[in-house]
Amino acid sequence: MMCGAFESPSTPVIDIVEGLTLCTDCIAYIDNARDTQLSKKKRTSAKKGKSGSVPKPKEIKAFLDEYIIGQDEAKKYLSVAVYNHYKRIAQMDGKLPQDDDEDVDIEKSNIILVGPTGTGKTLLAKTIARLLDVPFTIVDATVLTEAGYVGEDIESLLTRLLQACDYDVERAQRGIVFIDEIDKIARKSDNPSITRDVSGEGVQQGLLKLLEGSTVLVPPNGGRKHPEQKMIPVDTKNILFICGGAFDGIERKIASRLNTHVVGYGHDEKDRKRQRENLMRYVMPQDLKSFGLIPEIIGRLPVLTALEPLDKAALRRILTEPKNAITRQYEKMFRIDGVKLVFTDDALDLIVDKAVEYKLGARGLRSIVETIMVDAMYEVPSEPVDTFTVDAAYVAEKLQKAHFEKTKIGD
């Protein structure tokens, strides 16, 4: 057997094995392809941590710091939880040495994140997904109802996880699920009622078996379960659950518990406002119970941490510092069109002021910048300009045009 180039008398040839002769060009090509493939595998292995080394909590937090400003306490809790999850999986796979005390079974510690809207709960989950070598999915609790009612069944949460790993059940059983808007399934009332709380307490009761760890029959395509549908059994014992919710109004529960209502002289409105804003950091499991989570589900979410409201300084940094900052995204989009986009400092300060004024949080920064830039994105690609500058006057004009500003009737 010979390669096609062997027919050329000027091409050197080498006998590889008996019956197989290749020219030097073919051999060089094969060596090149092999080295490229090995290099690619090494990069993939290094990125995903498949070499058996478990990323340390500080390394995980350092990665989160590149994309998320502030929230150090929440990052620390998440980093430790993911690190421990990695260790449990690595030990089960034999990548870490087995401990002599085989009677000790390391259990998972599910997490619940509490914080106002726009503080980065979902972003934390999405960012940490970039680092993981385990299947990861984000699901929304608002669509869930009790089995048999309109809406999605509890088991459909795991369908997304199966889809994330191409229905590899073995990998899915070691994944991470982020349940967003967990506060929306709070018990609607403590009073007994003849009607069922099918999207509140009923869903919480259904989640118990998932959080604790049991074998669940999952519909492969999601949606409603049907008798004729073939189910996939999934063991949730080693699936880490991270829950997040705004818990709007829980500050009143915390204030009631702490008895922080200020009466009398010596306390102005500014002091009282500062106390109210800082209440979230004192959240305790009993506050979640007062809000409407049942004690059984709180017990299965042992790690509780709160995200702090973002102040002006943090919002200002969020605009420009993270790797995927909104201003960097627009600069890249304009750069593709050959235009240099410049945001002045006073423009950025005004954007932050409006986000604080309308209490929109970090998520609001994007909506404000989108509103400001829509005209520029429409006009600039068709104009012969090299630089486009966004200053405070331009920001104010576009916000006024979009009715972000309060205007008098008749203006």
VOLO-438483 format. One record per residue (C-alpha): residue in one letter; z, x, y. Coordinates in steps of 0.25 Angstrom, whole numbers, padded with zeros to 4 digits, always signed. Each point is the difference from the previous one (the first is absolute). Example, Ala and Ser with C-alpha at 12.3 -4.5 7.8 and 13.67 -1.06 7.14 Angstrom:
REM VOLO-438483
A+0031+0049-0018;S-0002+0006+0014;
REM end
This chain:
REM VOLO-438483
M+0000+0000+0000;M-0004+0006+0013;C+0000-0005+0015;G-0013-0003+0008;A+0001+0013+0008;F-0001+0008-0012;E-0015-0001+0000;S-0001+0009+0012;P+0000+0014-0004;S+0006+0005+0013;T+0013-0008-0003;P+0011+0008-0007;V+0006-0008-0012;I+0013+0001-0008;D+0003-0004-0014;I+0012-0009+0001;V+0002-0004-0015;E-0009+0000-0011;G-0012-0010+0003;L+0004-0001+0015;T-0006+0009+0010;L+0001-0002+0015;C-0005+0007+0012;T+0009+0006+0010;D-0003-0010+0011;C+0005-0011-0010;I+0013+0008-0003;A+0003+0002+0015;Y-0002-0015+0002;I+0009-0004-0011;D+0011+0010+0005;N-0001-0006+0014;A+0001-0014-0005;R+0012+0003-0008;D+0007+0008+0011;T-0003-0012+0009;Q+0006-0010-0010;L+0012+0009-0002;S+0003+0001+0015;K-0002-0015+0002;K+0010-0003-0011;K+0010+0010+0006;R-0001-0007+0014;T+0002-0013-0006;S+0012+0004-0008;A+0006+0007+0012;K-0002-0012+0008;K+0006-0010-0010;G+0011+0009-0006;K-0006-0001-0014;S+0005+0014-0003;G+0014-0006-0003;S+0007+0005+0013;V+0007-0011+0007;P-0001-0001+0015;K+0013+0002+0006;P+0006-0010+0010;K-0002+0009+0012;E-0014+0002-0004;I-0002-0015-0001;K+0006-0002+0013;A-0008+0011+0007;F-0012-0007-0005;L+0004-0013+0006;D+0004+0007+0013;E-0015+0003+0002;Y-0004-0014+0001;I+0013-0008+0004;I+0008+0003+0013;G+0015-0002-0001;Q+0007-0009-0011;D+0007+0013-0006;E+0010-0008-0007;A-0010-0009-0007;K-0009+0012-0004;K+0012+0007-0006;Y+0004-0012-0009;L-0015-0002-0004;S-0002+0015-0003;V+0013+0000-0009;A-0005-0012-0007;V-0014+0004-0003;Y+0005+0014-0004;N+0010-0006-0010;H-0012-0009-0005;Y-0008+0012-0002;K+0011+0007-0007;R+0002-0011-0010;I-0015-0001-0003;A-0001+0015-0001;Q+0012+0001-0010;M-0006-0012-0008;D-0013+0008-0001;G+0006+0013-0004;K-0004+0007+0012;L+0015+0003+0004;P+0010+0006-0010;Q+0009-0011-0007;D+0014+0000+0003;D+0011+0002-0011;D+0007-0013+0003;E-0011-0010-0006;D+0010-0012+0002;V-0002+0000+0015;D-0012-0009+0004;I-0004+0002+0014;E-0003-0014+0006;K-0009-0003+0011;S+0005-0003+0014;N-0008-0011+0007;I-0001+0001+0015;I+0000-0011+0011;L-0004+0004+0014;V+0005-0009+0012;G-0006+0002+0014;P-0007-0008+0011;T-0015-0002-0001;G-0008+0012+0005;T+0010+0011-0004;G-0008+0005-0012;K+0005-0006-0013;T-0014-0002-0005;L-0005+0013+0005;L+0011+0007-0007;A-0005-0006-0013;K-0015+0003+0003;T+0003+0014+0004;I+0008+0003-0012;A-0011-0005-0009;R-0009+0012+0004;L+0010+0009-0006;L+0002-0007-0013;D-0005+0003-0014;V+0005-0013-0005;P-0007-0014+0002;F+0004-0006+0013;T-0003-0014+0006;I+0005-0008+0012;V+0002-0015-0002;D+0004-0012+0009;A+0011-0009-0004;T-0004-0011+0009;V-0011-0005-0010;L+0010-0001-0011;T+0006-0013-0006;E+0007-0005-0012;A-0009-0001-0013;G-0008-0013+0000;Y-0001-0002+0015;V-0011+0003+0009;G+0000+0015+0004;E+0001+0013-0009;D+0010+0002-0011;I+0010+0011+0000;E-0008+0008-0011;S-0012+0001+0009;L+0007+0011+0007;L-0002+0009-0012;T-0015-0004-0001;R-0002+0008+0013;L+0007+0012-0006;L-0009-0001-0013;Q-0012-0001+0009;A+0004+0013+0007;C+0000+0008-0013;D-0012-0007-0006;Y+0009-0008-0010;D+0006+0013-0006;V+0013-0007-0004;E+0007+0013-0003;R-0002+0005+0014;A+0003-0013+0006;Q+0014-0001-0006;R+0004+0013+0008;G-0006-0005+0013;I+0006-0004+0014;V-0001-0014+0006;F+0002-0003+0014;I+0004-0014+0003;D-0003-0004+0014;E+0006-0011+0008;I+0012-0002-0010;D+0008-0007+0011;K-0011-0012-0001;I+0006-0004-0013;A+0014-0001+0005;R+0008-0013-0005;K-0004-0010+0011;S+0014-0007+0000;D+0014+0001-0007;N+0001-0015-0001;P-0004-0006-0013;S-0013-0008+0000;I-0007-0009-0009;T-0013+0007+0003;R-0003+0014-0006;D-0001+0013+0008;V-0012+0004-0007;S-0004+0011+0010;G+0014+0005+0003;E+0011+0001-0010;G-0009-0004-0012;V-0008+0013+0003;Q+0012+0008+0001;Q+0005-0005-0013;G-0014+0004-0006;L+0000+0014+0006;L+0014+0003-0007;K-0007+0003-0013;L-0010+0009+0006;L+0010+0008+0009;E+0010+0002-0012;G-0010+0004-0010;S-0006-0008-0011;T-0013-0003-0008;V-0009-0009+0009;L-0013-0007-0004;V-0010+0002+0011;P-0012-0007+0002;P-0011+0010+0000;N-0008-0006+0012;G+0012-0005+0008;G+0001-0014+0005;R+0006-0011-0009;K+0003+0001-0014;H-0007-0008-0011;P+0003-0002-0014;E-0014+0005-0004;Q+0001+0013+0008;K+0003+0013-0007;M+0013+0006+0006;I+0003+0015+0001;P+0015+0004-0003;V+0005+0009+0011;D+0014+0006-0001;T+0006+0001+0014;K+0012+0009-0004;N-0006+0012+0007;I-0008-0006+0011;L+0007+0003+0014;F+0000-0012+0009;I+0001+0002+0015;C+0002-0012+0009;G-0002-0002+0015;G+0003-0011+0010;A+0002-0002+0014;F+0012-0010-0002;D-0002-0006+0014;G+0014-0005+0005;I+0008+0008-0010;E+0007+0007+0012;R+0008-0013+0003;K+0005+0001-0014;I+0004+0015+0002;A+0006-0004+0014;S+0008-0011-0007;R+0006+0009-0010;L+0003+0012+0009;N+0005-0010+0011;T-0007+0007+0011;H-0001-0012+0009;V+0004+0006+0014;V+0008-0008+0009;G+0007+0003+0013;Y-0001+0011+0011;G-0005+0014-0002;H-0013-0003-0008;D-0013-0003+0007;E-0012-0006-0005;K-0006+0014-0003;D+0011+0004-0009;R-0001-0013-0008;K-0015+0002-0002;R+0002+0014-0005;Q+0011-0005-0010;R-0010-0011-0005;E-0011+0010-0001;N+0008+0009-0008;L+0006-0010-0010;M-0011+0002-0011;R+0005+0013-0004;Y+0013-0006-0004;V-0007-0009-0010;M+0008-0002-0013;P-0003-0008-0013;Q+0009-0012+0004;D-0009-0002+0012;L-0012-0001-0009;K+0007-0010-0008;S+0004-0008+0013;F-0015+0001+0004;G-0004-0007-0013;L-0002+0010-0011;I+0007-0003-0013;P+0011+0009-0005;E-0007+0003-0013;I-0012+0006+0007;I+0008+0008+0010;G+0007+0006-0012;R-0014+0005-0005;L-0003+0006+0013;P+0011+0010+0001;V-0006+0009+0011;L+0001-0007+0014;T-0005+0007+0012;A-0004-0005+0014;L-0012+0005+0009;E+0004+0002+0015;P-0007-0008+0011;L-0010+0010+0007;D+0003+0004+0014;K-0010+0004+0011;A+0001+0015-0004;A-0003-0003-0015;L-0012-0009+0004;R-0005+0010+0009;R+0000+0011-0011;I-0006-0010-0010;L-0012-0002+0009;T-0004+0015-0001;E+0007+0008-0010;P-0002-0005-0014;K-0012+0005-0008;N-0006-0015+0000;A+0005-0003+0014;I-0008-0011+0007;T-0005+0008+0011;R-0005+0011-0010;Q-0007-0011-0007;Y-0008-0004+0013;E-0002+0014+0004;K-0007+0003-0014;M-0008-0013+0001;F-0005+0004+0014;R-0002+0015-0005;I-0010-0006-0010;D-0008-0005+0011;G+0000+0013+0007;V+0010-0004+0011;K+0014+0006+0003;L+0010-0011+0002;V+0012+0004+0009;F+0013-0009+0002;T+0008+0004+0012;D+0015+0001-0001;D+0002-0012+0010;A-0009-0008-0009;L+0008+0003-0012;D+0013-0003+0007;L-0005-0014+0005;I-0005-0003-0014;V+0014+0003-0005;D+0007-0008+0011;K-0009-0013-0004;A+0004+0002-0015;V+0015+0000+0004;E-0002-0011+0010;Y-0006-0009-0011;K+0009+0005-0011;L-0012+0003-0009;G+0005+0013-0006;A-0009+0011-0005;R-0009-0011-0006;G-0002-0005+0014;L-0005+0013+0005;R-0013-0001-0008;S-0002-0014+0005;I+0001+0004+0014;V-0009+0012-0001;E-0010-0008-0008;T+0000-0010+0012;I-0002+0011+0010;M-0011+0008-0007;V-0009-0012-0005;D-0009+0001+0013;A-0001+0015-0001;M-0003-0001-0015;Y-0011-0010+0004;E-0006+0008+0012;V+0002+0015-0002;P-0009+0002-0013;S-0012-0005+0009;E+0003+0008+0012;P-0003+0015+0002;V+0014+0005+0003;D+0007+0012-0006;T+0014-0004+0004;F+0008-0013+0001;T+0013+0000+0007;V+0011-0011-0002;D+0010-0001+0011;A+0011-0009+0005;A-0010-0008+0009;Y-0010-0002-0011;V+0012-0005-0010;A+0005-0010+0011;E-0014-0005+0002;K-0003-0003-0014;L+0014-0006-0003;Q-0002-0009+0012;K-0014-0004-0005;A+0006-0003-0014;H+0011-0009+0006;F+0011+0010-0005;E+0006+0000+0014;K+0007-0012+0006;T-0009-0006+0010;K+0003-0011+0010;I-0007-0013-0001;G-0013-0001+0007;D-0002+0015+0000;
REM end
